[in-house]
Amino acid sequence: RGVIRAAGLWSLAVALLFSLSYWLAGDAIVSLLTDQQAIRETAARFLPYVVILPIASFAGFLLDGVFIGALRTRELRNSMFLSTVVFLGTAYFLQASLGNHGLWIAMIAFMLFRAGALGSYLGRILRA
């Protein structure tokens, strides 16, 4: 429990650092990657999702490591299956009305649901 908690705090700190970096320097990062103004403008519309993504996804990636280390592949498979269903359903409904914003929201929902699904299985590992 202590190791998972410590890893979680470090993961959160790094996620916040990346999010802060993208928030403060996102436009500059995009400018380093392209000089095409149309691409820069398009990327700027989606930068808020890039800022949110590290915070939304760190817990799922942390728990991936916990479950892989514990050799609990059944739980990994099940959580990925359910998360994929959530992603596909969310993307189907939101992409039609929101375009790429809907896809980004679906991706964030996928990451959050994956963390929640793995978190719901965590007690099995801690009891073992």
C-alpha angles and dihedrals in degrees: 000000000000093000092049091048093049092046089048092053092048091046091051091048092052092045090052090048092052092046091050090048092051091046094050100035106021094113091047091050091051090048090055090054099048142011093201107115094205091055092047091052092048092048091050090060090058100040093098088065090050088053092051098043100076091051092046095047109037096086093053092050091047091051090047087063093047093050094043090050090050090048090236098148095152091065091045091052094047094047092048092049093051092043091051090052089051091048095048093046093046093045092048094054100035101040092060092057103026103030114204091355087064091052091051091049090049090051092051090047089051092053094047093046091048091054090047093048093049090044090055089058095045094093089065091060095043092052093048 
